[in-house]
Amino acid sequence: MAEGRAPSCGRTLPTTSNARAIAALDTTGSRGRSTIACMAVVRLFAAARDAAGTGRDDIAGDTVGDVLAGARERYGSTFVAVLDTCKIWVNGEPALPSDPVSPTDELAVLPPVSGG
């Protein structure tokens, strides 16, 4: 791994490797090895921000669906109800639950907006 670069998501590394802060270690790996999981930046807006109690978080997951599952678990039932009405975008583009995420991705949770 090149110095200064984050390890690839899902890559298994020896536990002695110097994993970057942008990646989280899942120590459930076998034989003294750890698996690197992505930490996507999650931006929460309007009602989603209110339900979560924050506008920004880092949540582990290899796909959009994984990250959203982590958010559901972290923020609880009020957030889940809001999330069901939201659009999800990654890096400014509409996203599907099966879309992969990397440590440099920004996932936006966008509730419906009304106004006039």
C-alpha positions in Angstrom: 0.0 0.0 0.0 1.4 3.4 -1.0 2.2 5.8 1.9 -0.6 8.3 2.5 -3.3 6.3 0.7 -6.3 4.7 2.4 -6.5 0.9 2.1 -9.2 -0.5 -0.2 -12.5 -1.4 1.4 -13.0 -5.0 2.2 -9.3 -5.7 1.9 -7.8 -8.0 4.5 -4.5 -6.7 6.0 -2.3 -8.0 8.8 -3.2 -6.4 12.1 0.2 -4.8 12.3 -0.6 -2.7 9.2 -1.0 1.0 9.8 -4.6 1.5 8.7 -5.6 5.1 7.9 -8.1 6.9 10.1 -10.5 7.1 7.2 -11.0 3.3 7.3 -12.4 1.3 10.2 -11.0 -2.0 11.4 -13.3 -4.9 11.7 -11.4 -7.2 14.2 -13.6 -10.1 13.5 -11.2 -11.3 10.9 -9.5 -14.7 11.4 -5.9 -15.7 12.2 -4.8 -12.3 13.5 -6.0 -10.4 10.4 -8.4 -7.5 10.2 -10.8 -6.5 7.5 -10.9 -2.8 6.4 -14.5 -1.5 6.1 -15.3 1.8 4.3 -16.2 4.8 6.3 -18.4 6.9 4.1 -19.2 10.5 5.1 -23.0 10.8 5.6 -24.6 14.2 5.3 -28.0 14.6 6.8 -30.4 17.4 5.9 -33.6 18.9 7.3 -35.9 16.3 9.0 -33.2 13.6 8.7 -30.7 15.9 10.5 -33.3 16.6 13.2 -34.1 12.9 13.7 -30.4 11.9 13.8 -29.3 14.8 16.0 -26.4 15.6 13.7 -25.8 16.9 10.2 -22.7 14.8 9.5 -21.3 11.4 10.5 -18.9 8.7 9.4 -20.6 5.3 9.0 -19.0 2.0 7.9 -20.3 0.0 5.0 -19.2 -1.3 1.6 -22.5 -0.3 -0.1 -25.1 2.4 0.2 -27.4 -0.2 1.8 -24.8 -1.1 4.4 -24.2 2.5 5.4 -27.9 3.2 5.7 -28.4 0.0 7.8 -25.7 1.4 10.1 -27.5 4.8 10.2 -30.8 3.1 11.1 -29.2 1.2 13.9 -27.3 4.3 15.2 -30.2 6.8 15.1 -33.3 4.7 15.9 -36.9 4.5 14.9 -37.6 8.2 14.4 -34.8 8.4 11.9 -36.0 5.2 10.2 -39.4 6.8 9.7 -37.8 9.8 8.1 -35.3 7.8 6.0 -38.2 5.9 4.4 -39.2 9.2 2.7 -35.7 10.3 1.7 -33.7 10.3 -1.5 -30.1 9.1 -1.2 -27.4 10.5 -3.3 -23.7 9.7 -3.5 -21.3 12.4 -4.6 -24.2 14.4 -6.1 -25.7 11.5 -8.0 -28.8 9.4 -7.2 -27.8 6.1 -5.5 -29.2 2.6 -5.1 -28.7 0.5 -2.0 -26.5 -1.9 -4.0 -24.1 0.9 -5.1 -20.6 0.5 -3.6 -19.1 3.3 -1.5 -15.5 4.2 -0.8 -13.8 6.2 1.9 -13.8 9.3 -0.3 -17.6 9.2 -1.0 -20.2 11.5 0.5 -23.6 10.0 1.0 -26.4 12.6 1.3 -29.8 11.8 2.9 -32.3 14.2 1.4 -35.9 14.4 2.8 -38.7 15.8 0.6 -38.7 19.6 0.5 -41.8 21.8 0.3 -42.1 25.5 0.1 -43.1 28.2 -2.1 
